[in-house]
Amino acid sequence: MLRLARRLRRVGRLTEPAPPRPPAGGPGAGGPREGLPEGLPEGLHGSVQVRHVDAGSCNGCEIEIAAAFGPVYDAEQYGARLVASPRHADLILVTGAVTRNMAEPLRQTHAAAPRPVAVVALGDCARDCGVFAGGYGVEGRVADIVPVDLEVPGCPPRPEAIVAALRSVTGR
Amino acid sequence: MSTVRMLLALLCLAASAAGVAGVAVPARHRSLAAGTLVAVQGGLGAVLGAVALAGATAPDAVAWAWRGPLPHLDLVARVDPLSGLFLLVIGVVSAAAAVYGTAYTRQPDGSPAASGSRTTWTAFAAFVAGMQLVAVAGSAAAFLLGWEVMAVASLVLVLTEHREHRVAVTGAGLWYAGMTQLGFLAVLGAFAVLVAHAGAGDLVALREAAATAEPGVRVLVGALALVGFGSKAGVVPLHVWLPRAHPEAPSHVSAVMSGAMVKLGVYGLLRIGPDIAGTGSRAWGLALLGAGAASALYGILQAVVATDLKRLLAYSTTENVGLVLIGVGAGQVLASGGRHDLAAVAYVAALLHTLNHATFKGLLFLAAGSVLRATGLRDLNRLGGLASRMPWTAALFGIGALAAAALPLGNGFVSEWLLLQVLVHGQGADGVTTALVMPAAVAVLALTAGLAVAAFVKAFGIGFLARARDVGAERAVEAPVAMRAGMGLLAASIAVLAVAPSVVVPGLDRAAALLAGQLAAGEPAAGDALAARPLGAGLELAGIGARLQPLLVLVLLVAVAGGVAAAARRWGRPRRTGALPWGCGGQRLSPRMEYTATSFAEPLQRVFAEVLRPEQDLAVIETPAPYLIEQVRFRQRMGDAVERVAYRPALDRLLALAERARRLAPGSVHTYVGYAFAALLLVLVGVSL
């Protein structure tokens, strides 16, 4: 207990200071639907419950998401929170090119989320299949399966970009 | 007085008619005829009980007497408020069970089932008649006669389905017969000691003589009564017949056994304890309190981990009888300490709980019978999905479960509230023991209440909700009208008792005041000596200043719910969409993924493993290559811990002794003649000495 207290005092605060707030409405680089859907209130009043779906990614984006919710970038301070069930979700975060096996589960996840729900396609694979375009197991982009509201480019996108995308939804 | 005699005469007539109908009516109409007559018999008993509770009987007045051929063998009938309450209990439960039985004992094509045979219907009529005789008995001979008729008739009823379920039913019958007869011996012994001391068989004479009894006689009578009546009531450790016999009996019989017969054990304790032996004994009260607390805790623990629906209900009976005994014991302790007003409230709580338990346990057993008839299953792990297939049965079981869990708007809540009030405010009575025992009793009551909620949530949720776990449950259909009518009768009485307990409380006050020694036996009850006053539909406890108004709660609940529904309809945006249940995106949900009764109770089983001691058997079968496992077999059996720890070793030793005693009978005629010669020699020697 004492050792922990001493370490806390020695290491101090790890989280980086918050960069300036991005505009609400998203920095999306040309998603099929500009901005966010009608029913979604602007900024979601400061909190958004995020359900992550790996539709067939190489796990690079997942490691960056883990980093974004870690102590250095700490997305939770801006109101974003990872939840286990799509029934609790306001936002579905999809990574990876959609494989044949994951197409139906992705549709069911989107159907299970209560409306209004937003979908964020994270990474180049989610946007346009990235390096896996044309593979025999790949069904298509995320936008071919479910309607996408926001895109985050990068392979993988940096944690700061992920945090900025979430902040554009929460408005904090 | 003449009303009582007339009702008694009608009751005898109805009982005889029911017995004759059971034998004489042809098979096609037997269930209807016999069932209706037994229902009339029960109804008349309930009316007589209500008349007695309303105070319309002159105290200690003999309603009917018959001089027996030998001294002390007179049969006397006497109806006072205490016997009136138990007549009401017996009458309501038997009437509902008989109405239910008119359809339950018939197969769908109209022919009688195993429980619709001549033997069973006659035994059922005799069973109800025996119980009613015990309740109105005014002499020791009448009491014992009624007791034995009740015991033998119920044994015949337990063995009804011996053809279909050979082993379980015969085992249950053996245990039940053994324990009932041993209990009868103890009761006989207690009455014999009392009658020998008093010199007469009449209960009034016993009461007068018991005041002058020495402590040794009192202790002996008390111990015998505790063993005899305790085993009938299902007090731990004499309860082992309950979870075996109640599940195997036909469901309408189980309802009457659990609802009415075990209560007569409590009635016997009340008659011999507070009534005859007087309120002097604090040790007796503490013994009852301890036995009640142990039964309550052990019973509800076993109910929580039980996976057989009827076994769960049987153990819940043990728990509720434990609560009643806590009330009786607290009443004894308080009365011997001089707090007669609180003692009266304690007795009212105990008596109200016997009435409440009879109604909700009867309803639960009848509903379980309905499920058994529709699905052929008693195992909760294989039921489920019945709420959509059997909506009436599910709703009625839900009402019973709500009452049994002692949640507000159930009638169990009213009696447990009363009991809790007494225990909490009872610390003022004399002695360090009372100051230690009352808070401990409160703690036991709280733990039991919590576990009861868990047990009944499990029974209702796993048994009726979600989806069917087995083919039998998928094929369930709703019960016929007569069965629903029987259950509805009990549900209506639950509703009345839950919302307007002031209907019965004045009568219970009369019975309790006599027990608590507030007035000498034989005086009519005075108006302001009542301890639990009716306040509108609810109750008010006069010395403590506590109030309970369930009707108000119900009205508020209905008003709020109605208001919210109206507002939602007026201002809401109703939009219905169909959706699949979330199944992690993969295949559809199957019933295999639902909670089972075992898994629901597993955390509690782990916590209380030292008390419950399940038998677990784990076998790991490996292929010839080590560490490559071919099969893992796990089996768990939750038996009765008291039976395994206390009864089995004694029974095994008895059997070993019997085996060795077989050497005394080798089969040779010469040996037997030798025995006869030796016995003759002994007698001659003994006589000449």
Interface residues (C-beta under 8 A of the other chain):
Chain A: S85 P86 R87 E104 P105 L106 Q108 T109 A111 A112
Chain B: A579 L580 W582 G583 C584 G585 G586
